[in-house]
Amino acid sequence: MAGIDQPSSWWTPERYADRRPYLAARRAITAATRAWFAEQGFAEVESGILQVSPGNETHLHALRTEVTGTDGERAIRYLRTSPEFACKKLLTAGEQKIFEFARVFRDRERGDLHLGEFTMLEWYRADATYDAVMADSVVITAGAAQATGIGRFSFRGRTADPFVEPELMTVAAAFERFAGIDLLATIADGGGDRARLAAAARGRVRISDDDTWSDIFSKVLVEHVEPNLGQGRLTILFEYPVPEAALARVKASDPRVAERFELYACGVELANGFGELTDPGEQRQRFRASMDEKQRRYGERYPLDEDFLDAVGEMPEASGVALGFDRLVMLASGAQQIDQVLWMPPSGEA
């Protein structure tokens, strides 16, 4: 029994009552989203949680476990940080339009908008440009608001109407507008010119001697750009510079940028989408560079999923999106903390 000065556990009816309206909203949004995907002819998939590789991005941290076979042989596995690798293998196998409500896990993540265990809604369209999944993202976001009847999103003093036409802004335009930086002038030979970006950003963000081009880019993005996005209406930020391409293909008409976008509402990033890279050699090179940087920074690296790289080489042209479902529910339900829209608090928190 909880002491007099200690809060009761989350499952006491009195405390759980505060969570019920947000959970009702979550059920409504989940049902509406599934119905929309069914109308569009998508197949819902369920991919595995244990993976050979959890992803190969520098700042992505995974939970590791060990499995033992019937022969006693032990092997390292990771809890997935995204269902992306598995979903792309399914595209190679012949699936055309798929989605998944995926439970994913990330270490070193806990904050107002970050959870170590959360729900990622991912979907993919074969033979479709990333304009198509941009449009999907807007429709799904508006559908969530319609399911709850909220009308407008409101979060920390910012509002956004998900039913009006979204603002479209390139990353370069956003850096120029909100930070006064000519971002594309710092791109050269398929990479970032660290010295040039540092000079342009000095006085705007704090720069450390060991900050890379990507570090400085992220600081400017977080401190000067993101707070201004999704104000009054949704914002689609697109054409990310090539050092931030991740698993996106380079834009054919401008090799300085990639077919990557993010969707924002009230300064909150909701979704991250790509025109998918289908060159396994380029993908391998990017992964290795990211793992070299992870080794330098954190003293660890994750293996490459060779099966995934083989599949990428056979994958059709495609586009896909990862959307933070808990964040969407938070905005569409009127919650002000991400914990409020979870069925139960994060593990270990009452």
N, C-alpha and C positions, 0 to 999 in steps of 0.2 A: 504494500500500500504506500502511495506517495506521501512524503512528509508534508507538513502544513505549509512550508515555504517552497515546495517543489511543484512544478507543473505536473498534472496528471498525464498519463500516456495518451497518445494520439487517438487510440481506439475507444476511449471513454465516450459514451454517447453525447455528452455535452460538448466536447471538443470536436468530435466528428461532425456534428451538426453544422459547424461553420464551413466544412468542406463540401457538403452535399450539393449546394447550388452550382459549384464549379464542376463537380463530377457529372451532374446532369447535363451541363453544357458540353462536357467532353464526350458523353455518349451521343448527344445530338450531332456534334461535329463529325465524330467518327462515322456515324450512320450516313450522314449526308455525303461525306467524302467517298465512302465505299460505293454509294449509289451513283455518284457522278462517274467514277471510274468504270462501273459496270455499264453505264449508258454509253461510254466512249469505247467500249469493247476491250478494256484492259483485263488481263488475268491477274488475280492476286496470287503471289507466290510466298513461300516460306523457306528461306535459305538458312544454312547452318550458322550457329553462333561461334563454335570453335573453328579457328582458322590457322593455317600454316603461317600466314603473314597477316597482321592486323591493319596493314596500310603502311605506306612509306613516305610520310610527310614529316618534315623535321620536327615540328612542335606537337605532333600527335603522339600521345603516350597511351600505351595499352596495358591491360591486365594480363598477366601471364600465368599459365597453369601447366601441369604435367599430366599426361595420360599414360596409362599402362595397358599394353595389349595382353591378350590371353597367353602369349608366350613369355610374358614378363618384360618385354622390351618397352623402354620408356621413351617418350617423345615430348618435346615442348610444343604447346599450342597456345594460342592467344584468343581472348574474347574479342569479337569483332568490334571495330570502331565504326564500321559502316557495312551495309550489305553490298557495296558497290562491286567488289570483285566477283561475287557470286552472281549478281544480276547480269553483269556483262557476259559471264560464261553462258547464262541462259539465252541471251541475245544471240550468241554464236551458235547455240544449239538449235535456234530457229524460232524462238519466241519473238513476237513483234511488238507487243505493248504489255508491259508488266508493271506492277506496283507492289510495295511491301510496307506494312507497318512493322518496322524492325526495332527490336530492343537492342540497343548498342551500349557500349561501355568504354569509358575513357578515364584514364588515370590523371591525377594532378588537375582535375577540373571540378571546382565547386565555387559557386558565386551566385549573384542575384539572377543571372541568366544562364548559368552553367550547372550541369549535374553530371556526376560520374556515371550514372545509369539513366538513360532517357530513351524516348521513342523518336526514331527517325522515320519519316515518311519519304520513301524514295520511289521514283517512277522513271521509266525509260521508254522511248519511242524509237524503233528501228526505222531507218530511211526517212528521218525527219530532221529539219534544221533546228537550231536551238531557239529560234523565234517561236517555234511551236510549243516548246516546254516553258518558255517565258509566259506565253499566253495561258498555259495550264496553271501556272503558279498564281496568276492574278485571279483566275476563275475559282480556284480552290480556296484562296484567301477570302474572296467575297462570299463564297458558299458557306464558309465557317461563320461569317458575320450574319448571313441570312438565317443559318440554322439556329442561332441564339437570339436573333432579333435585336442585336446591339446597335445597329445603325452606324456608329463611328467608333473607332478604336481610340482609347485614351490611356496614356501611360506616362507617368512622371512629367506632367505638364505639357505633353505633346499630344496632338490628335491627328488622326488620319481617316479619311473616308475611303473605305475599300471598294466602293461602288462607282467611283468616278475614274476616268481614264488615268492610268499611272503616269508619273513623270519618268521619262527616259533620259539617262545621263551617262555619258562615257566616263570612265575613271579619270581620263586625262582632263576632261572638262570639269569634273568635280575638284580635282587637285588645283586647277587654275582658279576656279571660283572661290573655294573655301580656304585655300592655303597660299594662293599666289605662286604656285610652282608649275613650271613647264615640265611635266612628268616625262613626256615622250622624248624630250631632249636628253634625258638621262639613260635612254636605252640605246645600246650599241652592240652590234654583232650577236644578236640573240640573247643578250644578257643585260644586266644593269651596271651602269657606271656609278660605282659607290661614291667616289670623290665628288662627282658632279651633283648627285642627289644630296649628299651631306652639305655641300655648299649652299644649295637652294633651300634646304630645310633648317639650316642653322638659325637660331633665334626663334624658331617656331616650335621645335621639340628638343628635348635633351638628347644629345648624341654621345654615345660611348665609343671609345676607341675600337672596341671589337664588334660594334654594330655592322652588320652586312647591309647591302642595298635593301634586302627584304625587310630587315629590322627597321630601318628608317622609314621605308614605305608603310609598314604596319603602324608605326607610331603616328605618322601624319594622318593615316586613314582613321585610326581610332580617336585621336584627339581633335582633329579639325574637320573631317569629312562626315563620318557616320552620324554625329549628333545632329547634322542638318538634313539627313535623309528621311524620307517618309513623313514629312511634315505637311499636314493638310490632305495629302493623298499618298498612295504607295509610290515608292521610287524603285526603278530598276536601274541598277548600276552595272554597266556592261563594258566589254572590251578591256579586260584586265591586261596589264603589261605582261610580256612573255615570262619574266622571272616568276610570276605568280600564276602561271598557267595550270599547274598541278596536273590533272589528267585531261585537260582540254586541248583541242587542236589549235594550232596557230591560224589566225585569219589569213585567207589566201590573198586578200587585197592589201594587207598591211602586216608585214611580219613582225612588227613591234608589239602587236597585241594578240590576245588569244580569244577564242569563242567561249568566254566565261562570263557569267552574270551573277549578281546577288540581288535579292528582293528585300526591301526594308519597309517597315512601318513604325512610326513613332521613334525613329532612331534605333530600332531593334532589327538585327539581321534575322530574316525568317528562312530564306532559302538560298542555295548555292547550286548553280546549274552549269552544265558544259555542253558544247558541241564536242562529242567524245573523240579523243585521240585514238586512232586505229593503227598507229605505227609502233610495233613492239620494240624496235631498236631505239627510237626516240624515248619511249616510255621507260625502257630499261636505263637509259642514260640519265633521265630525270630522277628516277628512284635512287640510283647509285649516288648521285650528287646530294640528294636529300639525306641519305643515310650517312654519307661522309660528314655532313654538317651536324647531324644528330650525334655522331660519334665524338666530334670535336666539342660540342656543347655539353652533352649529357653523359658521355662515356658509354653509350650503348647504340646498337643498331638492330633493326629487324630484318629477317631474311626476306628475299624476294619470293613471290608466289610464281614459280616458273609455269605452272599450269595456267595461271591468269595471263601471263605474257604470251604464251602460246595461243590462248583464246583470242586475245586482242588482235593478233595478226590475221585471224579469220573472221573477226566480228564485222557485221555490216555497218555502214555509216549510221550513226545514232546520236541521240541527245538524251540527257538525263538530268534529274534534279534531286537534291537532298533537302528536305524541309524539316526544320525543328518543330515537331508536332506539338510538344508541350508549350513552346513559345506561342504558337498560333492559338492554341486553346486559351492561354493566359490572356492574350489580347482580345479574343472574341468573347470571352466570358466576363471581362471586366476585372479580372484578378490583377493584383498589383505585385504579387510574388509568384515565382514559378512553382514553389512548393505547394501552393493552394490548389493546383489543378492535378496533383498526383493522387492516386488512390491511397497511397500511404507515404509518409515522409521517406527521404533517402535512408538507406540502411544505417542504423546506429543513431539516428536522430529521432527524438520523440516530439 
